[in-house]
Amino acid sequence: MLNDIKLTEHQQSLLDGTAPTDIDDDTLSTNDNENTVIGTIASANTIGTIVSSPSVSTKSLQVQPLAPAVIKGYKFFNSVTGENILVKGIDYYPRPNHGKLNLNNVDLFTEEYRHIWERDIKVFVDLGINALRLYSVDPDMDHSAFMCALHNAGIYVVVSLASGSASGSCKGSKCAITSDAAPHCYPPTLKVRGEMIIREFSRYDNTLAFSAGNEVNHYTQMHRPQWNAPCLKKFVRDMRAFVHGCSSSEGHNGDTDAHDHGMRKVPIGLIMADTDRDENTMYYNCQGDPNDELENAEWYGINTYVYCNGTATQFNDALGFQELLTSFESYNYSIPSLLTEFGCLSETFPDKHGYEGQRTFRQAEWLDLPQVQDNFAGGMVFEYVSEAANAGGYPFHKFGQANYGIGHFSPELCDDVTVMCKFNPAPSFSNLKRAYSIAHALNVTIEEFEPELHRTGRSECPKDFPPLNSFHWKADWKPSIRCHPRSESAPFMCPSPNGNVGVVTDTKNVFSPGAQSPSSSSPPVTEHFPFSCISLTIVAMLIGLSFLLVTFIPILRNRLDEHRKYDCAATNRKRMGDDETIGLMSSNSSNSSSSVEGAYSSMQLII
C-alpha cells in the first residue's frame, strides 16, 4: 500500500508540525510590471514538481507542450511521459466588483475578455498551480485563445457541463439538474448543452476532466439525496455514452465519419457538497445495472471545508481532515477523488499585515503525504478572488464568512469594462503558494502503478437509491448532436509560445492505461504547420483571381481587336461615299461596343 511508503524527513516534519510555516511575502507577491511574474513555473513534463524560477517575462515563458491526462485506477497520469499528476489548483471566476459583469455564470473565458484572463494567468504562474476549475462556459463561444494561453502556462482545466449561462438559451435552470424529483430534475436541454461543451473542450489537450454537476445534493427540497441523484447519474451516463459514440467509428445520428479524428475520451465526473458523504460517494461509483458499464462516474469531486481549526498545526490534530481521510480509506474507491473546493474560513487563523483570519492552507501541504495521495489525486482551493457581491466589506481586510478569495480586485468600483481591475494578493496567497510548493506528486509512473486489488471494482450501491432503468427519461427522446460538424473537432493546434508555428502532439505517442510507457529518450513527435488558416485563404483567393485573369484577358483582347477592325472599315467606306455601308457598319460598331461592355460587366460580376 502507498501509505506503507517510508516517509522522507520533510514528510515526517509535515506530520509533526515542525515544517516551516512562514516565508517572506515580498518574494511571493506579483510584480506590478504587467510583463513580469515572480515565483515558480510548473512545466508540462514536471507537473507536480515545482521548479524554482527567478523573475521572468511572460513573453519568453518556456514550457513543454502539455500532454493530455489519462486515468489509471485512482490516479491521473501524463499520457506522454507517464508521470503521476498531483492536481494543485484553484477555483476560478474573476467576477469584478461592479458593473454589468458583476453577475454569476458569465463566460469570461473568451476572446472578448482576453484582458481579464491574460492578467490572471500571470498570477497563476506565480502561484505555482497546475489546474483551474471553471463553473460555467458557453459552448457557442470560442475558447481557443484562453485554453491555449493556459496550455502554454502548464495549466489543466476542469470544465463544468451544467450551471447555465447568465444569458442565451440556457438562462435559468434549464441547463442544470433541478430541485425536482427524479426523473423531472433532468431537463433535455441539459443533455444538448453538455454534449456541445464536450465537443468544444475535448479538442484541447489541457482539458483535464468534465464535471456533470455541482452540489446538486443542496437542491433536494429538504429530501434525502436520492431525491434528484438519479438525474445527475443519468446525465453522467448520457455524457459518457456521447463520448463513447464519438470516439468510435459508429458515431451518432449517422455521423459515420466520427472516427476521422476520434473524440478524445476526457473523463466525466461530478462534484458534490460534503453532506451525506458515505451515500453520495458510493452511489456515483456503483453500477446499478450490471449490463451498463457507463453509468458510474469516472472521477469524483467533493467540496469540503473540514480543516477549520487554525491552531492545529500537526496533521494528526486536524480532526476534520483526519475524519475525511478515514472515510475515503473505508470506501476502497476505484476512481480518482479530488478536493474540488477546500479552504475553511475561521477566525482562529492568524491575522497578518492588517488582514484578519488568513488561512494557512495546511491541507494543501498535506497533499504531499503518501496516505493523502492514496485517497485524493489533488485539490483546488476556493477561491481566486473575493467577490464584492458576496463578501462585502471592501477592501476585505476584516474577517468575513464569505471572504474566500486569496486576493481582491481594486479599485472598489472596477468593472473590467471601463475601469480595469487589478488583483491584490492577500497574505493567504503567499501561504497557499508556499503550501503548493511543498506538495509533490508521488514518484510513480503509469507503467509502474498497479491499483490495489480491493480498489479495482465498482462500489456497492446504497439502498433506497432507485436504479436508472426504473425511470422514463425525457432526455432519451432528445437526439444527440453530431460528433464532428466541422474540421475544428480535431485536436486543436495551439500556437507555439516561441512563434507562429503550430505544434500538435503526435497522437500515436499518447498511450492508454496499461500500455507500455514511451522511452524517456524518445521525445514526443511533433508536426509543424508553417501556414495559418488566414494565409491559406489568401493564397486560395490569389490563385482564383489568377485563373480568372488568364481566362478572360484573351477574350477581352479579341473583342477589342474586332471593335477596332469595324471602326477602321466604317471610316474607309465613309471616305468612299458609301452611305449604305456606313449605316451598316455603324450598326455593327454599336453592337460590338455593347459586347465589349457586356464582357467587362460579366468579368466584374465573376470577379
C-alpha positions as CSV (number, residue, x, y, z in Angstrom):
1,M,0.0,0.0,0.0
2,L,1.1,3.6,-0.7
3,N,0.6,4.6,2.9
4,D,3.3,2.0,3.8
5,I,5.9,4.0,1.9
6,K,8.7,5.2,4.1
7,L,8.3,8.9,4.7
8,T,11.0,11.4,3.9
9,E,12.4,13.7,6.5
10,H,10.3,16.5,5.1
11,Q,7.1,14.5,5.0
12,Q,7.7,13.5,8.6
13,S,8.0,17.2,9.5
14,L,4.6,17.8,8.0
15,L,3.1,15.1,10.2
16,D,4.9,16.5,13.3
17,G,4.0,20.1,12.5
18,T,7.7,21.1,12.5
19,A,7.8,22.2,8.9
20,P,8.4,25.9,8.2
21,T,5.1,27.8,8.4
22,D,6.0,31.2,7.1
23,I,8.0,32.9,4.3
24,D,8.9,36.4,3.2
25,D,5.8,37.7,1.4
26,D,7.9,40.2,-0.6
27,T,9.4,37.2,-2.5
28,L,6.0,35.9,-3.4
29,S,3.8,38.8,-4.4
30,T,3.1,39.5,-8.0
31,N,5.2,42.3,-9.6
32,D,3.4,45.4,-10.7
33,N,5.1,45.2,-14.1
34,E,2.5,43.6,-16.3
35,N,5.1,41.7,-18.3
36,T,6.7,40.1,-15.3
37,V,5.8,37.3,-13.0
38,I,7.7,36.1,-9.9
39,G,7.9,32.7,-8.4
40,T,7.5,29.2,-9.8
41,I,6.7,27.6,-13.1
42,A,5.3,24.1,-13.5
43,S,6.2,22.7,-16.9
44,A,4.1,20.1,-18.5
45,N,6.6,17.3,-18.0
46,T,7.1,18.1,-14.4
47,I,3.5,18.5,-13.3
48,G,3.5,18.1,-9.6
49,T,7.1,19.3,-9.3
50,I,7.7,23.0,-8.6
51,V,10.7,24.4,-10.4
52,S,12.2,27.5,-8.8
53,S,12.5,30.4,-11.1
54,P,13.7,34.0,-10.9
55,S,11.6,36.9,-12.3
56,V,10.8,36.0,-15.9
57,S,9.0,37.7,-18.7
58,T,5.8,36.0,-19.8
59,K,6.8,36.9,-23.3
60,S,9.7,34.5,-23.1
61,L,8.0,31.9,-20.9
62,Q,9.3,28.5,-22.0
63,V,7.2,25.4,-21.3
64,Q,6.9,21.9,-22.8
65,P,3.7,21.0,-24.7
66,L,1.1,20.0,-22.1
67,A,0.1,16.4,-22.9
68,P,-3.4,15.1,-22.2
69,A,-4.0,13.5,-18.8
70,V,-5.3,9.9,-18.5
71,I,-6.7,7.9,-15.6
72,K,-5.3,4.6,-14.3
73,G,-7.1,3.3,-11.3
74,Y,-7.5,6.2,-8.9
75,K,-4.7,8.5,-10.2
76,F,-4.1,10.9,-13.1
77,F,-1.1,10.5,-15.3
78,N,0.6,12.4,-18.1
79,S,-0.3,10.4,-21.2
80,V,3.1,11.1,-22.9
81,T,5.7,11.0,-20.1
82,G,3.7,8.6,-17.9
83,E,4.3,10.7,-14.8
84,N,1.9,10.9,-12.0
85,I,-0.1,14.2,-11.8
86,L,-1.0,15.7,-8.5
87,V,-3.7,18.3,-9.1
88,K,-2.8,21.6,-7.4
89,G,-5.4,24.2,-8.5
90,I,-7.8,27.0,-7.7
91,D,-11.5,27.6,-8.4
92,Y,-11.6,30.5,-10.9
93,Y,-14.3,33.1,-11.5
94,P,-12.9,36.6,-12.0
95,R,-16.0,38.5,-11.1
96,P,-15.4,42.2,-11.0
97,N,-16.6,44.5,-8.1
98,H,-19.0,46.5,-10.1
99,G,-20.9,46.8,-13.4
100,K,-22.6,44.5,-15.9
101,L,-20.1,41.7,-15.5
102,N,-20.8,41.6,-11.7
103,L,-23.0,38.5,-12.1
104,N,-22.9,34.8,-11.7
105,N,-22.2,32.4,-14.6
106,V,-20.8,34.9,-17.1
107,D,-18.4,33.2,-19.6
108,L,-15.4,35.3,-19.0
109,F,-13.0,33.0,-20.9
110,T,-13.5,34.1,-24.5
111,E,-11.6,36.5,-26.8
112,E,-13.8,39.4,-25.7
113,Y,-12.4,39.1,-22.1
114,R,-8.8,38.5,-23.0
115,H,-7.7,41.4,-20.9
116,I,-9.2,39.7,-17.8
117,W,-7.7,36.2,-18.1
118,E,-4.3,37.3,-19.5
119,R,-3.9,39.4,-16.4
120,D,-4.8,36.5,-14.2
121,I,-2.7,33.8,-15.9
122,K,0.4,35.7,-14.8
123,V,-0.8,35.4,-11.3
124,F,-1.5,31.6,-11.7
125,V,2.1,31.1,-12.9
126,D,3.4,33.0,-9.9
127,L,1.1,30.9,-7.6
128,G,2.6,27.7,-9.0
129,I,-0.7,25.9,-9.8
130,N,-1.3,23.3,-12.5
131,A,-5.1,23.3,-12.7
132,L,-8.2,25.6,-12.8
133,R,-11.8,24.8,-12.2
134,L,-14.4,26.7,-14.3
135,Y,-18.0,26.8,-13.1
136,S,-19.8,27.9,-16.3
137,V,-18.9,28.2,-20.0
138,D,-21.0,29.0,-23.2
139,P,-20.4,26.3,-25.8
140,D,-21.5,28.6,-28.6
141,M,-18.4,30.8,-27.9
142,D,-14.8,30.1,-28.9
143,H,-12.3,29.4,-26.1
144,S,-9.2,28.6,-28.0
145,A,-7.2,31.6,-27.1
146,F,-7.9,31.1,-23.4
147,M,-7.2,27.4,-23.4
148,C,-4.0,27.8,-25.4
149,A,-2.8,30.5,-23.0
150,L,-3.3,28.1,-20.1
151,H,-1.7,25.3,-22.1
152,N,1.4,27.4,-22.6
153,A,1.4,28.1,-18.8
154,G,1.2,24.4,-18.0
155,I,-2.3,24.5,-16.6
156,Y,-5.1,21.9,-16.9
157,V,-8.8,22.8,-16.7
158,V,-11.8,21.1,-15.2
159,V,-14.9,22.3,-17.1
160,S,-18.5,22.3,-15.9
161,L,-21.2,20.9,-18.2
162,A,-24.0,22.5,-16.2
163,S,-24.7,25.7,-14.3
164,G,-26.4,27.7,-17.1
165,S,-25.1,30.8,-18.6
166,A,-26.3,34.2,-17.5
167,S,-27.7,34.8,-21.0
168,G,-28.7,32.9,-24.0
169,S,-30.7,29.7,-24.4
170,C,-29.6,28.3,-21.0
171,K,-30.5,31.2,-18.8
172,G,-32.0,29.9,-15.6
173,S,-32.2,26.3,-14.6
174,K,-33.0,24.7,-18.0
175,C,-29.3,23.5,-18.3
176,A,-28.7,22.2,-14.9
177,I,-30.0,19.4,-12.6
178,T,-33.0,20.9,-10.8
179,S,-34.6,20.5,-7.4
180,D,-37.5,18.5,-8.8
181,A,-37.9,14.8,-8.0
182,A,-36.4,12.3,-10.4
183,P,-36.9,11.9,-13.3
184,H,-38.1,15.5,-13.8
185,C,-34.9,17.0,-12.5
186,Y,-33.1,16.2,-15.7
187,P,-34.2,18.7,-18.5
188,P,-33.5,17.5,-22.0
189,T,-31.8,20.9,-22.8
190,L,-29.1,19.9,-20.3
191,K,-28.2,16.9,-22.5
192,V,-27.7,19.1,-25.5
193,R,-25.7,21.7,-23.6
194,G,-23.4,19.0,-22.1
195,E,-22.7,17.5,-25.5
196,M,-21.9,20.8,-27.0
197,I,-19.4,21.6,-24.2
198,I,-17.8,18.2,-24.6
199,R,-17.5,18.7,-28.3
200,E,-15.9,22.1,-27.8
201,F,-13.5,21.4,-25.0
202,S,-12.4,17.8,-25.8
203,R,-10.3,19.3,-28.6
204,Y,-7.9,20.9,-26.1
205,D,-5.1,18.7,-24.6
206,N,-5.3,20.6,-21.3
207,T,-8.9,19.8,-20.6
208,L,-8.3,17.6,-17.5
209,A,-11.9,16.5,-16.9
210,F,-15.6,17.4,-17.2
211,S,-17.9,18.0,-14.2
212,A,-21.5,17.0,-14.8
213,G,-22.9,19.0,-11.8
214,N,-22.0,21.0,-8.8
215,E,-23.6,20.3,-5.4
216,V,-26.9,19.1,-6.6
217,N,-27.4,17.5,-3.2
218,H,-28.1,21.0,-1.9
219,Y,-31.2,21.2,-4.2
220,T,-33.3,18.4,-2.8
221,Q,-36.1,20.5,-1.1
222,M,-35.1,19.0,2.3
223,H,-35.3,15.5,1.0
224,R,-32.7,12.8,1.1
225,P,-30.0,12.8,-1.7
226,Q,-31.8,10.1,-3.7
227,W,-34.5,12.8,-4.5
228,N,-32.6,14.1,-7.5
229,A,-29.4,12.0,-7.5
230,P,-30.6,9.6,-10.3
231,C,-30.9,12.7,-12.6
232,L,-27.3,13.6,-12.1
233,K,-26.2,10.0,-12.5
234,K,-28.3,9.6,-15.7
235,F,-26.7,12.8,-17.1
236,V,-23.2,11.4,-16.4
237,R,-24.2,8.2,-18.2
238,D,-25.6,10.1,-21.2
239,M,-22.4,12.2,-21.5
240,R,-20.2,9.1,-21.3
241,A,-22.3,7.5,-24.0
242,F,-21.9,10.5,-26.2
243,V,-18.1,10.4,-25.8
244,H,-18.0,6.7,-26.3
245,G,-20.0,7.0,-29.5
246,C,-17.9,9.9,-30.9
247,S,-14.7,8.1,-30.2
248,S,-15.8,5.0,-32.2
249,S,-16.4,4.5,-35.9
250,E,-20.2,4.5,-35.5
251,G,-20.7,8.0,-34.1
252,H,-24.2,9.4,-33.5
253,N,-27.1,10.0,-35.8
254,G,-25.4,8.7,-38.9
255,D,-22.2,10.6,-38.2
256,T,-20.2,7.8,-39.9
257,D,-17.0,9.9,-40.2
258,A,-16.7,10.2,-36.4
259,H,-13.5,8.1,-36.5
260,D,-11.8,10.6,-38.8
261,H,-10.3,12.2,-35.8
262,G,-11.9,10.4,-32.9
263,M,-13.0,12.5,-30.0
264,R,-10.6,12.3,-27.0
265,K,-12.1,10.5,-24.0
266,V,-11.9,13.2,-21.4
267,P,-13.1,11.7,-18.1
268,I,-16.5,12.7,-16.9
269,G,-17.3,13.0,-13.2
270,L,-19.3,15.2,-10.8
271,I,-18.9,17.4,-7.7
272,M,-20.9,17.1,-4.5
273,A,-21.2,19.1,-1.4
274,D,-19.8,17.3,1.7
275,T,-23.2,16.1,3.1
276,D,-24.4,12.5,3.2
277,R,-20.8,11.7,2.5
278,D,-21.0,7.9,2.5
279,E,-24.2,7.5,0.4
280,N,-23.2,10.0,-2.3
281,T,-19.6,8.8,-2.6
282,M,-20.6,5.2,-3.0
283,Y,-23.6,5.9,-5.3
284,Y,-21.8,7.6,-8.1
285,N,-19.2,4.8,-8.3
286,C,-21.7,1.9,-8.2
287,Q,-23.2,0.1,-11.1
288,G,-27.0,-0.5,-10.6
289,D,-27.3,-2.2,-14.0
290,P,-24.7,-5.0,-14.4
291,N,-25.0,-4.6,-18.1
292,D,-24.4,-0.9,-18.2
293,E,-20.7,0.0,-17.9
294,L,-21.3,3.7,-18.5
295,E,-23.5,4.7,-15.5
296,N,-20.7,5.3,-13.0
297,A,-18.6,8.5,-12.8
298,E,-15.0,8.3,-13.9
299,W,-13.9,10.7,-11.1
300,Y,-15.4,12.2,-8.0
301,G,-15.1,15.6,-6.6
302,I,-16.1,16.8,-3.1
303,N,-16.4,20.3,-1.9
304,T,-15.3,20.0,1.7
305,Y,-14.4,22.5,4.4
306,V,-13.1,20.4,7.2
307,Y,-9.8,21.9,8.4
308,C,-11.2,24.8,10.4
309,N,-9.0,25.0,13.4
310,G,-6.2,27.4,12.7
311,T,-4.3,26.4,15.8
312,A,-3.9,22.8,14.6
313,T,-0.5,22.7,13.0
314,Q,0.0,19.0,13.1
315,F,-1.6,16.6,10.7
316,N,-2.9,14.3,13.5
317,D,-4.5,17.3,15.3
318,A,-6.6,18.3,12.2
319,L,-9.6,16.1,13.3
320,G,-11.9,17.1,10.5
321,F,-9.4,16.4,7.8
322,Q,-8.5,13.1,9.6
323,E,-12.1,12.0,9.6
324,L,-12.4,12.8,5.8
325,L,-9.3,10.8,5.1
326,T,-10.6,7.9,7.2
327,S,-13.9,7.9,5.3
328,F,-12.3,7.7,1.9
329,E,-10.0,4.9,3.1
330,S,-13.1,2.9,4.0
331,Y,-14.6,3.3,0.6
332,N,-11.9,1.4,-1.3
333,Y,-12.5,3.8,-4.1
334,S,-11.5,2.7,-7.6
335,I,-11.7,6.1,-9.3
336,P,-9.8,9.4,-8.6
337,S,-11.2,11.7,-5.9
338,L,-10.5,15.4,-5.9
339,L,-10.9,18.1,-3.2
340,T,-12.7,20.4,-5.7
341,E,-13.3,23.1,-3.1
342,F,-11.3,23.4,0.1
343,G,-10.1,26.1,2.5
344,C,-12.3,26.6,5.5
345,L,-12.7,30.1,6.9
346,S,-12.2,30.6,10.6
347,E,-11.2,33.5,12.9
348,T,-8.7,31.0,14.5
349,F,-6.4,31.5,11.6
350,P,-3.8,34.2,12.2
351,D,-4.1,37.9,11.4
352,K,-1.3,39.2,9.1
353,H,-0.4,42.5,7.6
354,G,-3.7,44.0,8.5
355,Y,-5.8,41.1,7.2
356,E,-7.8,39.0,9.6
357,G,-8.1,35.2,9.7
358,Q,-5.6,34.4,6.9
359,R,-5.8,30.7,6.0
360,T,-2.5,28.8,6.3
361,F,-3.6,26.0,3.9
362,R,-2.0,23.2,5.9
363,Q,-4.2,20.7,4.0
364,A,-2.5,21.8,0.7
365,E,0.8,21.0,2.3
366,W,-0.5,17.6,3.4
367,L,-1.2,16.7,-0.2
368,D,2.5,15.8,-0.2
369,L,1.8,12.8,2.2
370,P,1.5,9.3,0.7
371,Q,-1.5,8.5,2.8
372,V,-3.3,11.6,1.5
373,Q,-2.3,10.9,-2.2
374,D,-3.5,7.4,-1.7
375,N,-7.0,8.7,-1.4
376,F,-7.0,12.1,-3.2
377,A,-5.5,12.9,-6.6
378,G,-5.2,16.6,-5.5
379,G,-7.4,19.5,-4.9
380,M,-8.5,23.1,-5.8
381,V,-8.7,25.9,-3.3
382,F,-11.9,28.0,-3.2
383,E,-11.3,30.7,-4.5
384,Y,-9.3,33.0,-6.6
385,V,-10.8,36.4,-5.7
386,S,-13.2,37.7,-3.1
387,E,-16.4,38.6,-4.7
388,A,-17.7,42.0,-3.6
389,A,-21.3,40.9,-4.1
390,N,-20.9,38.1,-1.6
391,A,-18.1,39.0,0.7
392,G,-18.8,42.7,1.2
393,G,-16.6,44.9,3.3
394,Y,-14.2,46.2,0.7
395,P,-11.1,46.0,0.8
396,F,-11.8,42.7,2.6
397,H,-9.3,43.2,5.4
398,K,-11.9,42.2,8.0
399,F,-12.8,38.6,8.6
400,G,-16.0,37.7,6.7
401,Q,-18.0,34.4,6.3
402,A,-17.8,34.7,2.5
403,N,-14.4,36.2,2.1
404,Y,-12.8,33.2,0.4
405,G,-10.5,34.9,-2.1
406,I,-6.8,34.7,-1.8
407,G,-6.8,38.3,-3.1
408,H,-9.2,41.0,-4.2
409,F,-9.8,43.4,-7.1
410,S,-9.2,47.1,-6.9
411,P,-10.4,49.9,-7.3
412,E,-13.7,49.4,-5.4
413,L,-15.8,50.2,-8.5
414,C,-13.8,48.4,-11.1
415,D,-15.9,46.7,-13.8
416,D,-13.3,45.3,-16.2
417,V,-15.1,47.2,-19.0
418,T,-14.4,50.9,-18.5
419,V,-12.4,50.6,-15.2
420,M,-9.9,47.8,-15.3
421,C,-9.5,45.6,-12.2
422,K,-6.1,44.9,-10.5
423,F,-5.5,41.8,-8.5
424,N,-4.2,42.4,-5.0
425,P,-2.9,39.3,-3.2
426,A,-3.8,38.8,0.4
427,P,-1.3,37.1,2.8
428,S,-3.2,33.9,2.3
429,F,-1.9,34.0,-1.3
430,S,1.6,33.6,0.0
431,N,0.5,30.8,2.3
432,L,-1.0,28.8,-0.5
433,K,2.0,29.4,-2.7
434,R,4.3,28.0,0.0
435,A,1.9,25.1,0.6
436,Y,1.7,24.0,-3.0
437,S,5.4,24.3,-3.4
438,I,5.8,21.7,-0.7
439,A,3.3,19.2,-2.3
440,H,4.8,16.9,-4.9
441,A,3.3,14.0,-6.8
442,L,4.5,10.6,-5.8
443,N,7.3,9.3,-7.9
444,V,5.4,6.6,-9.7
445,T,4.7,6.2,-13.4
446,I,1.6,4.9,-15.1
447,E,3.6,1.8,-16.1
448,E,4.8,1.1,-12.5
449,F,1.4,1.9,-10.8
450,E,-0.9,-1.0,-10.1
451,P,-4.1,-0.3,-8.2
452,E,-4.6,-2.3,-5.0
453,L,-6.8,-5.3,-5.7
454,H,-9.6,-4.3,-3.4
455,R,-9.8,-1.0,-5.2
456,T,-10.4,-2.2,-8.7
457,G,-14.2,-2.8,-8.8
458,R,-17.4,-0.8,-8.5
459,S,-18.7,0.3,-5.1
460,E,-21.8,-1.3,-3.6
461,C,-24.9,0.8,-4.4
462,P,-26.5,2.2,-1.3
463,K,-30.1,1.1,-0.5
464,D,-33.0,3.4,-1.2
465,F,-31.4,4.8,-4.4
466,P,-33.6,3.6,-7.3
467,P,-31.9,2.2,-10.4
468,L,-31.8,4.4,-13.5
469,N,-33.8,2.0,-15.6
470,S,-36.7,2.3,-13.3
471,F,-37.5,5.8,-14.7
472,H,-38.7,7.1,-18.1
473,W,-36.3,9.8,-19.1
474,K,-37.4,12.7,-21.4
475,A,-33.7,13.1,-22.4
476,D,-33.8,9.8,-24.1
477,W,-36.1,11.3,-26.7
478,K,-33.6,14.1,-27.4
479,P,-31.2,13.0,-30.2
480,S,-27.5,13.5,-29.6
481,I,-25.8,16.2,-31.6
482,R,-23.4,15.3,-34.3
483,C,-19.9,14.4,-33.2
484,H,-17.9,16.3,-35.8
485,P,-19.8,19.0,-37.7
486,R,-16.6,20.9,-38.6
487,S,-12.9,20.2,-39.0
488,E,-12.1,22.0,-35.8
489,S,-13.3,18.9,-33.9
490,A,-9.8,17.5,-34.4
491,P,-7.3,18.1,-31.6
492,F,-6.7,21.8,-31.5
493,M,-3.4,23.2,-32.7
494,C,-2.2,25.9,-30.2
495,P,0.3,28.4,-31.5
496,S,3.8,27.8,-30.1
497,P,4.8,30.4,-27.4
498,N,8.0,30.8,-29.4
499,G,6.4,32.0,-32.6
500,N,3.6,31.4,-35.1
501,V,4.4,27.8,-35.8
502,G,1.7,25.4,-34.6
503,V,2.7,22.3,-32.6
504,V,0.5,19.2,-32.2
505,T,1.5,16.2,-30.2
506,D,1.6,13.1,-32.2
507,T,-1.4,11.0,-31.0
508,K,0.5,7.8,-31.8
509,N,2.7,8.6,-28.8
510,V,-0.3,9.1,-26.4
511,F,-0.8,5.9,-24.6
512,S,-3.7,4.5,-22.5
513,P,-3.6,2.9,-19.1
514,G,-1.8,-0.5,-19.3
515,A,0.2,0.4,-22.4
516,Q,3.9,0.4,-22.4
517,S,5.5,3.7,-21.2
518,P,7.3,5.5,-24.0
519,S,11.0,5.6,-23.8
520,S,12.3,8.7,-21.9
521,S,14.9,9.1,-24.7
522,S,12.3,9.5,-27.4
523,P,10.6,12.9,-27.2
524,P,7.1,13.4,-28.5
525,V,6.8,13.6,-32.2
526,T,5.5,17.0,-33.4
527,E,4.2,18.2,-36.7
528,H,4.9,21.8,-37.8
529,F,2.4,23.9,-39.7
530,P,4.1,26.9,-41.4
531,F,0.8,28.5,-42.6
532,S,-2.1,29.8,-40.7
533,C,-5.7,29.4,-41.9
534,I,-5.7,33.0,-42.9
535,S,-2.6,32.6,-45.1
536,L,-4.1,29.6,-46.8
537,T,-7.3,31.6,-47.6
538,I,-5.3,34.4,-49.1
539,V,-3.3,32.0,-51.3
540,A,-6.5,30.4,-52.5
541,M,-8.0,33.8,-53.4
542,L,-4.9,34.8,-55.3
543,I,-4.9,31.5,-57.3
544,G,-8.6,32.0,-58.1
545,L,-8.0,35.6,-59.3
546,S,-5.1,34.5,-61.5
547,F,-7.3,31.9,-63.1
548,L,-10.0,34.5,-63.9
549,L,-7.4,36.9,-65.4
550,V,-5.9,34.2,-67.5
551,T,-9.3,33.1,-68.8
552,F,-10.9,36.5,-69.6
553,I,-8.0,38.7,-70.8
554,P,-7.6,36.8,-74.1
555,I,-11.4,37.0,-74.7
556,L,-11.4,40.7,-73.9
557,R,-8.4,41.4,-76.2
558,N,-10.1,39.6,-79.1
559,R,-13.3,41.7,-78.6
560,L,-11.3,44.9,-78.7
561,D,-9.4,43.9,-81.8
562,E,-12.8,43.2,-83.6
563,H,-14.1,46.6,-82.5
564,R,-11.1,48.3,-83.9
565,K,-11.4,46.5,-87.3
566,Y,-15.1,47.5,-87.7
567,D,-14.2,51.2,-86.8
568,C,-11.5,51.3,-89.5
569,A,-13.7,49.7,-92.1
570,A,-16.5,52.2,-91.4
571,T,-14.2,55.1,-91.7
572,N,-12.8,54.0,-95.1
573,R,-16.2,53.4,-96.5
574,K,-17.3,56.9,-95.4
575,R,-14.4,58.4,-97.3
576,M,-15.6,56.5,-100.3
577,G,-19.1,57.9,-100.0
578,D,-20.8,54.5,-99.5
579,D,-23.6,55.8,-97.2
580,E,-25.4,52.4,-97.1
581,T,-22.3,50.6,-96.0
582,I,-21.6,53.3,-93.4
583,G,-25.0,52.8,-91.9
584,L,-24.5,49.1,-91.8
585,M,-21.1,49.3,-90.2
586,S,-22.3,51.9,-87.7
587,S,-24.9,49.4,-86.6
588,N,-22.2,46.7,-86.3
589,S,-19.9,49.0,-84.4
590,S,-22.7,49.8,-81.9
591,N,-23.3,46.1,-81.3
592,S,-19.6,45.5,-80.8
593,S,-19.4,48.2,-78.2
594,S,-22.3,46.6,-76.3
595,S,-20.5,43.3,-76.5
596,V,-17.3,44.8,-75.1
597,E,-19.2,46.5,-72.3
598,G,-21.0,43.2,-71.6
599,A,-17.7,41.4,-71.4
600,Y,-16.4,44.0,-68.9
601,S,-19.7,43.6,-66.8
602,S,-19.5,39.8,-66.9
603,M,-15.9,39.9,-65.8
604,Q,-16.7,42.2,-62.9
605,L,-19.6,40.0,-61.7
606,I,-17.5,36.9,-61.8
607,I,-14.5,38.5,-60.1
